[in-house]
Amino acid sequence: SIPIDDSDISLETFTGKRIGVIGDFIADEYVYGHTDRISREAPVLIIKQESSKFFLGGGANVVNNIKALGGNPIPIGIIGKDEPGKYIVKTYEKNEIDTSYIITDSHRTTPVKTRILAGGLNTTRQQVLRVDKENRISLTEKQELLLCENLHEAISQLDALIVSDYGDGTFGPRLIREIQDLAHDNFFVSVDSRYQMEKFIGCTIFTP
């Protein structure tokens, strides 16, 4: 791993840095409603939906945070050819974030985590249910190869790379080896992996 001199770490030194983010790009959906009665079919709340809204989640939100802190994020990933995927790309384009290394695949589904929030009149909405729509399916050999190629193309312009692994199938053996090779060449790689952190041994820094 690379020794870090924390005396040089500040938002000022971070500004303008080109940080790649490779991983699971997720859309967080919030559904808002109100409730005032229980269903006669089962002991559950009946929620009358009032509105819904998408937000960036998972690795997609990491990209957003880097931008907010003054960095220059470069997202590298694969999303579905669906409404949540379109939302992620449109949000990036609106915020002048480069989307050229994002793969859109009609055979892939963009993960969505839907949170349903409800309350009575004049009360704070509380989360009553979460529904996850996830892949949990590894990339095909072709998809993984395309992602590796995008990583290779992007790496020459990056100052560092963040791995955002939520377990949605983005990181297969080939891509993990590519990332380890970068770290072994003294390239700064930060890893956040929910289920397979040990497979990224050799990278610079980890967050459990």
C-alpha atoms as a printed R data frame, in Angstrom:
    type eleno elety resid chain resno       x       y       z
1   ATOM     1    CA   SER     A     1   0.000   0.000   0.000
2   ATOM     2    CA   ILE     A     2   0.985   3.645  -0.403
3   ATOM     3    CA   PRO     A     3   1.911   5.669   2.700
4   ATOM     4    CA   ILE     A     4  -0.327   8.707   3.097
5   ATOM     5    CA   ASP     A     5   0.929  12.044   4.422
6   ATOM     6    CA   ASP     A     6  -2.247  13.421   6.009
7   ATOM     7    CA   SER     A     7  -0.653  16.846   6.387
8   ATOM     8    CA   ASP     A     8  -1.265  17.330   2.650
9   ATOM     9    CA   ILE     A     9  -4.951  16.347   2.776
10  ATOM    10    CA   SER     A    10  -7.452  19.213   2.545
11  ATOM    11    CA   LEU     A    11 -10.368  20.309   0.411
12  ATOM    12    CA   GLU     A    12  -8.049  22.796  -1.272
13  ATOM    13    CA   THR     A    13  -5.709  20.066  -2.499
14  ATOM    14    CA   PHE     A    14  -8.733  17.962  -3.514
15  ATOM    15    CA   THR     A    15 -10.224  20.669  -5.739
16  ATOM    16    CA   GLY     A    16  -9.965  19.817  -9.417
17  ATOM    17    CA   LYS     A    17  -8.610  16.313  -8.869
18  ATOM    18    CA   ARG     A    18  -9.902  13.798 -11.402
19  ATOM    19    CA   ILE     A    19 -11.314  10.893  -9.409
20  ATOM    20    CA   GLY     A    20 -12.634   7.811 -11.142
21  ATOM    21    CA   VAL     A    21 -15.552   5.973  -9.537
22  ATOM    22    CA   ILE     A    22 -16.130   2.422 -10.695
23  ATOM    23    CA   GLY     A    23 -18.937   0.358  -9.256
24  ATOM    24    CA   ASP     A    24 -22.624  -0.200  -8.733
25  ATOM    25    CA   PHE     A    25 -24.613   2.847  -9.803
26  ATOM    26    CA   ILE     A    26 -27.929   2.807  -7.972
27  ATOM    27    CA   ALA     A    27 -31.061   4.978  -8.095
28  ATOM    28    CA   ASP     A    28 -32.733   5.715  -4.754
29  ATOM    29    CA   GLU     A    29 -36.477   6.219  -5.164
30  ATOM    30    CA   TYR     A    30 -38.553   7.908  -2.464
31  ATOM    31    CA   VAL     A    31 -42.322   7.442  -2.518
32  ATOM    32    CA   TYR     A    32 -44.272   9.852  -0.296
33  ATOM    33    CA   GLY     A    33 -47.825   9.390   0.913
34  ATOM    34    CA   HIS     A    34 -50.171   9.583   3.867
35  ATOM    35    CA   THR     A    35 -52.085   6.991   5.795
36  ATOM    36    CA   ASP     A    36 -55.096   7.060   8.091
37  ATOM    37    CA   ARG     A    37 -56.333   3.494   8.169
38  ATOM    38    CA   ILE     A    38 -55.424  -0.207   8.211
39  ATOM    39    CA   SER     A    39 -56.199  -2.613   5.404
40  ATOM    40    CA   ARG     A    40 -59.069  -5.082   5.887
41  ATOM    41    CA   GLU     A    41 -57.085  -7.671   3.914
42  ATOM    42    CA   ALA     A    42 -54.063  -7.779   6.237
43  ATOM    43    CA   PRO     A    43 -52.680  -5.878   9.254
44  ATOM    44    CA   VAL     A    44 -50.841  -3.339   7.092
45  ATOM    45    CA   LEU     A    45 -51.115   0.394   6.477
46  ATOM    46    CA   ILE     A    46 -52.956   1.694   3.439
47  ATOM    47    CA   ILE     A    47 -50.798   4.442   1.946
48  ATOM    48    CA   LYS     A    48 -52.197   6.954  -0.499
49  ATOM    49    CA   GLN     A    49 -49.303   7.948  -2.736
50  ATOM    50    CA   GLU     A    50 -48.793  11.682  -3.174
51  ATOM    51    CA   SER     A    51 -45.462  11.911  -4.989
52  ATOM    52    CA   SER     A    52 -42.216  10.140  -5.790
53  ATOM    53    CA   LYS     A    53 -38.694  11.224  -6.622
54  ATOM    54    CA   PHE     A    54 -35.379   9.681  -7.659
55  ATOM    55    CA   PHE     A    55 -32.016  10.449  -6.049
56  ATOM    56    CA   LEU     A    56 -28.510   9.177  -6.779
57  ATOM    57    CA   GLY     A    57 -27.493   6.149  -4.717
58  ATOM    58    CA   GLY     A    58 -24.559   3.768  -4.303
59  ATOM    59    CA   GLY     A    59 -21.585   4.587  -6.506
60  ATOM    60    CA   ALA     A    60 -23.729   7.122  -8.352
61  ATOM    61    CA   ASN     A    61 -23.931   9.193  -5.172
62  ATOM    62    CA   VAL     A    62 -20.166   8.923  -4.603
63  ATOM    63    CA   VAL     A    63 -19.732  10.668  -7.959
64  ATOM    64    CA   ASN     A    64 -22.154  13.363  -6.847
65  ATOM    65    CA   ASN     A    65 -20.305  13.880  -3.547
66  ATOM    66    CA   ILE     A    66 -16.945  14.277  -5.291
67  ATOM    67    CA   LYS     A    67 -18.454  16.950  -7.530
68  ATOM    68    CA   ALA     A    68 -19.943  18.749  -4.515
69  ATOM    69    CA   LEU     A    69 -16.528  18.769  -2.792
70  ATOM    70    CA   GLY     A    70 -14.879  20.427  -5.785
71  ATOM    71    CA   GLY     A    71 -13.362  17.369  -7.420
72  ATOM    72    CA   ASN     A    72 -13.787  16.260 -11.013
73  ATOM    73    CA   PRO     A    73 -15.447  12.811 -10.920
74  ATOM    74    CA   ILE     A    74 -15.295  10.327 -13.785
75  ATOM    75    CA   PRO     A    75 -17.977   7.609 -13.427
76  ATOM    76    CA   ILE     A    76 -17.126   4.178 -14.864
77  ATOM    77    CA   GLY     A    77 -19.888   1.590 -14.771
78  ATOM    78    CA   ILE     A    78 -22.783  -0.187 -16.400
79  ATOM    79    CA   ILE     A    79 -26.471   0.685 -16.085
80  ATOM    80    CA   GLY     A    80 -29.692  -0.518 -17.622
81  ATOM    81    CA   LYS     A    81 -31.502   1.033 -20.560
82  ATOM    82    CA   ASP     A    82 -34.333   2.027 -18.243
83  ATOM    83    CA   GLU     A    83 -35.789   5.081 -16.516
84  ATOM    84    CA   PRO     A    84 -33.517   4.903 -13.414
85  ATOM    85    CA   GLY     A    85 -30.480   4.603 -15.698
86  ATOM    86    CA   LYS     A    86 -31.634   7.561 -17.776
87  ATOM    87    CA   TYR     A    87 -32.120   9.565 -14.578
88  ATOM    88    CA   ILE     A    88 -28.510   8.925 -13.502
89  ATOM    89    CA   VAL     A    89 -27.076   9.956 -16.889
90  ATOM    90    CA   LYS     A    90 -29.298  13.054 -17.193
91  ATOM    91    CA   THR     A    91 -28.350  14.169 -13.679
92  ATOM    92    CA   TYR     A    92 -24.656  13.825 -14.489
93  ATOM    93    CA   GLU     A    93 -25.005  15.694 -17.769
94  ATOM    94    CA   LYS     A    94 -26.898  18.477 -16.001
95  ATOM    95    CA   ASN     A    95 -24.020  18.762 -13.507
96  ATOM    96    CA   GLU     A    96 -21.403  18.682 -16.293
97  ATOM    97    CA   ILE     A    97 -20.039  15.266 -15.292
98  ATOM    98    CA   ASP     A    98 -18.411  13.176 -18.034
99  ATOM    99    CA   THR     A    99 -20.606  10.139 -18.882
100 ATOM   100    CA   SER     A   100 -18.519   8.730 -21.723
101 ATOM   101    CA   TYR     A   101 -17.319   5.770 -19.631
102 ATOM   102    CA   ILE     A   102 -20.803   4.650 -18.572
103 ATOM   103    CA   ILE     A   103 -22.119   1.634 -20.480
104 ATOM   104    CA   THR     A   104 -25.861   1.427 -21.124
105 ATOM   105    CA   ASP     A   105 -26.988  -2.171 -21.668
106 ATOM   106    CA   SER     A   106 -30.553  -3.251 -22.462
107 ATOM   107    CA   HIS     A   107 -29.838  -6.646 -20.854
108 ATOM   108    CA   ARG     A   108 -28.924  -5.045 -17.542
109 ATOM   109    CA   THR     A   109 -31.228  -3.521 -14.924
110 ATOM   110    CA   THR     A   110 -30.261  -0.405 -13.008
111 ATOM   111    CA   PRO     A   111 -30.570  -1.252  -9.282
112 ATOM   112    CA   VAL     A   112 -33.328   0.712  -7.525
113 ATOM   113    CA   LYS     A   113 -33.941   1.008  -3.785
114 ATOM   114    CA   THR     A   114 -37.465   2.273  -3.188
115 ATOM   115    CA   ARG     A   115 -38.263   3.755   0.205
116 ATOM   116    CA   ILE     A   116 -41.918   4.338   1.044
117 ATOM   117    CA   LEU     A   117 -42.490   7.139   3.545
118 ATOM   118    CA   ALA     A   118 -45.875   7.908   5.054
119 ATOM   119    CA   GLY     A   119 -47.565   9.700   7.909
120 ATOM   120    CA   GLY     A   120 -50.824  11.244   8.971
121 ATOM   121    CA   LEU     A   121 -51.896  14.789   8.277
122 ATOM   122    CA   ASN     A   122 -49.427  17.392   9.649
123 ATOM   123    CA   THR     A   123 -46.946  14.733  10.786
124 ATOM   124    CA   THR     A   124 -43.409  13.915   9.668
125 ATOM   125    CA   ARG     A   125 -43.172  11.211   7.023
126 ATOM   126    CA   GLN     A   126 -41.565   8.020   8.352
127 ATOM   127    CA   GLN     A   127 -40.086   5.173   6.324
128 ATOM   128    CA   VAL     A   128 -42.476   2.226   6.551
129 ATOM   129    CA   LEU     A   129 -41.078  -0.049   3.853
130 ATOM   130    CA   ARG     A   130 -38.132  -0.467   1.520
131 ATOM   131    CA   VAL     A   131 -38.255  -2.454  -1.705
132 ATOM   132    CA   ASP     A   132 -34.965  -3.320  -3.455
133 ATOM   133    CA   LYS     A   133 -34.790  -4.129  -7.146
134 ATOM   134    CA   GLU     A   134 -31.285  -5.490  -7.648
135 ATOM   135    CA   ASN     A   135 -29.338  -7.546 -10.155
136 ATOM   136    CA   ARG     A   136 -27.281  -9.830  -7.929
137 ATOM   137    CA   ILE     A   137 -26.151 -11.322 -11.237
138 ATOM   138    CA   SER     A   138 -22.543 -11.124 -12.384
139 ATOM   139    CA   LEU     A   139 -21.683  -9.315 -15.589
140 ATOM   140    CA   THR     A   140 -21.373 -11.384 -18.724
141 ATOM   141    CA   GLU     A   141 -17.875 -11.904 -20.123
142 ATOM   142    CA   LYS     A   142 -18.595  -9.298 -22.820
143 ATOM   143    CA   GLN     A   143 -19.931  -6.745 -20.325
144 ATOM   144    CA   GLU     A   144 -16.944  -7.198 -18.022
145 ATOM   145    CA   LEU     A   145 -14.533  -6.839 -20.947
146 ATOM   146    CA   LEU     A   146 -16.184  -3.570 -22.020
147 ATOM   147    CA   LEU     A   147 -15.969  -2.252 -18.463
148 ATOM   148    CA   CYS     A   148 -12.269  -3.175 -18.254
149 ATOM   149    CA   GLU     A   149 -11.656  -1.393 -21.558
150 ATOM   150    CA   ASN     A   150 -13.393   1.742 -20.255
151 ATOM   151    CA   LEU     A   151 -11.269   1.628 -17.108
152 ATOM   152    CA   HIS     A   152  -8.091   1.369 -19.220
153 ATOM   153    CA   GLU     A   153  -9.161   4.315 -21.375
154 ATOM   154    CA   ALA     A   154 -10.000   6.498 -18.367
155 ATOM   155    CA   ILE     A   155  -7.062   5.690 -16.110
156 ATOM   156    CA   SER     A   156  -4.478   7.857 -17.900
157 ATOM   157    CA   GLN     A   157  -6.429  11.003 -16.976
158 ATOM   158    CA   LEU     A   158  -7.188  10.058 -13.349
159 ATOM   159    CA   ASP     A   159  -5.476  11.054 -10.106
160 ATOM   160    CA   ALA     A   160  -7.167   8.278  -8.096
161 ATOM   161    CA   LEU     A   161  -9.830   5.588  -8.324
162 ATOM   162    CA   ILE     A   162 -12.699   4.748  -5.959
163 ATOM   163    CA   VAL     A   163 -14.250   1.275  -5.956
164 ATOM   164    CA   SER     A   164 -17.903   1.290  -4.873
165 ATOM   165    CA   ASP     A   165 -19.026  -2.346  -4.573
166 ATOM   166    CA   TYR     A   166 -22.565  -2.888  -3.282
167 ATOM   167    CA   GLY     A   167 -22.667  -6.526  -4.388
168 ATOM   168    CA   ASP     A   168 -24.762  -5.969  -7.530
169 ATOM   169    CA   GLY     A   169 -22.506  -8.049  -9.761
170 ATOM   170    CA   THR     A   170 -20.242  -5.400 -11.274
171 ATOM   171    CA   PHE     A   171 -16.980  -6.776  -9.890
172 ATOM   172    CA   GLY     A   172 -15.988 -10.098 -11.400
173 ATOM   173    CA   PRO     A   173 -12.537 -11.739 -11.155
174 ATOM   174    CA   ARG     A   174 -11.155 -10.037 -14.268
175 ATOM   175    CA   LEU     A   175 -12.127  -6.520 -13.219
176 ATOM   176    CA   ILE     A   176 -10.829  -7.070  -9.681
177 ATOM   177    CA   ARG     A   177  -7.454  -8.218 -11.091
178 ATOM   178    CA   GLU     A   178  -7.290  -5.095 -13.254
179 ATOM   179    CA   ILE     A   179  -7.903  -2.924 -10.196
180 ATOM   180    CA   GLN     A   180  -5.304  -4.802  -8.122
181 ATOM   181    CA   ASP     A   181  -2.755  -4.371 -10.920
182 ATOM   182    CA   LEU     A   182  -3.338  -0.601 -10.813
183 ATOM   183    CA   ALA     A   183  -2.734  -0.568  -7.058
184 ATOM   184    CA   HIS     A   184   0.417  -2.651  -7.446
185 ATOM   185    CA   ASP     A   185   1.677  -0.006  -9.889
186 ATOM   186    CA   ASN     A   186   1.345   2.565  -7.053
187 ATOM   187    CA   PHE     A   187  -1.919   4.020  -8.328
188 ATOM   188    CA   PHE     A   188  -4.164   5.259  -5.496
189 ATOM   189    CA   VAL     A   189  -7.217   2.981  -5.169
190 ATOM   190    CA   SER     A   190  -9.804   3.420  -2.411
191 ATOM   191    CA   VAL     A   191 -12.138   0.445  -1.870
192 ATOM   192    CA   ASP     A   192 -15.603   0.308  -0.344
193 ATOM   193    CA   SER     A   193 -16.848  -3.269  -0.764
194 ATOM   194    CA   ARG     A   194 -19.793  -4.619   1.177
195 ATOM   195    CA   TYR     A   195 -19.293  -8.354   0.688
196 ATOM   196    CA   GLN     A   196 -15.864  -9.087  -0.817
197 ATOM   197    CA   MET     A   197 -13.348  -6.647   0.589
198 ATOM   198    CA   GLU     A   198 -10.708  -9.369   0.981
199 ATOM   199    CA   LYS     A   199 -10.625  -9.850  -2.815
200 ATOM   200    CA   PHE     A   200  -9.198  -6.340  -3.236
201 ATOM   201    CA   ILE     A   201  -6.103  -7.007  -1.099
202 ATOM   202    CA   GLY     A   202  -3.209  -4.823  -2.248
203 ATOM   203    CA   CYS     A   203  -5.247  -1.663  -2.804
204 ATOM   204    CA   THR     A   204  -4.375   1.580  -1.028
205 ATOM   205    CA   ILE     A   205  -7.139   2.175   1.490
206 ATOM   206    CA   PHE     A   206 -10.373   0.481   2.569
207 ATOM   207    CA   THR     A   207 -13.596   1.540   4.245
208 ATOM   208    CA   PRO     A   208 -15.610  -1.259   5.893
